[in-house]
Amino acid sequence: MASSATLRLSVLDQSPIGAGFSSADALHASVELAQAAEELGYVRYWTAEHHGSPGFAGTAPEILAAILLAHTRRMRVGTGGVLLPRYPPAKVAEVFGVLASVFPRRVDLGLGRAGGPAHDYPQRVRAVRLLLGLDGDGTPTGTDVSPAAVDPRMWLLGAGLDSGELAGRLGTDYAFAHFLVPGPARAALASYRAAYTEQTGRPSPGGVLAVRVVTAESEDRAEALVQSVLLWRSRKDLGEDLPLPTPEEALAHRWTTLEAERAVARRDSLVWGTPDQVHRRLTALAAEHGVDEVMVNTLTCDPADRLTSYRLLAEVFADRPRSVAPAAT
């Protein structure tokens, strides 16, 4: 169970590519957004990993995270996440050992199990922890990549039950991808908290909920931006991976039956509306899941609309009470 707390906001950035924009445009927009997010009060900023997708430019999250660390001053920056089955654990540990040495107390290492065979994922996670000196009492083992480094903070990411339980057993942090699969979120977070307390004898940190959010000055504009996301996601579900369409294209689009069905299925994983509407929905969602931090993922065709959405969200949360009541788990 998460205690009453002030809801904190963070950013999950997938570096979306909109129609008419390039991957370079998307990456430059990520740098600009990270700088703005720090000034707006977001507490952490994560970069995602995707490959072979015309809709996302973030293929190397650890490199983009390093760039963002260098362009910001206070905010925690990390990965959401590194797809660990793709890489040797030693290489991941070396990269984040370097980042944590250069940017102490600011680096988050988020790990995901997608991207390859996942049968040995728990062993890979444990190997990274051992190499970074995150297991045991902190005494160098002789296998540590950088024993003198200030350790990065490790997170496991997931959209099911397994990663939450593993994170709890390892005594590490956990983030649930509500924007991918909302249904298992409460059970996964409960499993994480129970396993964490059983393993460590301490109350768990509670976990973080990653939610897809779009807000705009008016309800009509927010709905237009959401239609763009739904059309993109419906096409992707049906095997057509494209850049995000413009809101105008989405509103004029003649939806096929299959696209419309996918849009209905995906709509529940989105929070959208005016800033006041989104404030109420996010606060309720956080209370329902017992979390005191929501990681906001916003996709728009035009980076300017995305920046506006994050700005409006930060402003409304700064202006309104945002106490999160405890939720039963």
Secondary structure, 3 states (H helix, E strand, C coil): CCCCEECEEEEEECCECECCCCHHHHHHHHHHHHHHHHHHCCCEEEECCCCCCCCECCCCHHHHHHHHHHHCCCCEEEECCEEHHHCCHHHHHHHHHHHHHHCCCCEEEEEECCCCCCCCHHHHHHHHHHHCCCCCCCCCCCCCCCCCCCCCEEEEEECCCHHHHHHHHHCCEEEEECCCCCCCHHHHHHHHHHHHHHHHCCCCCCCEEEEEEEECCCHHHHHHHHHHHHHHHHHHHCCCCCCECCHHHHHHCCCCHHHHHHHHHHHCCEEEECHHHHHHHHHHHHHHHCCCEEEEECCCCCHHHHHHHHHHHHHHHHHCCCEECCCCC
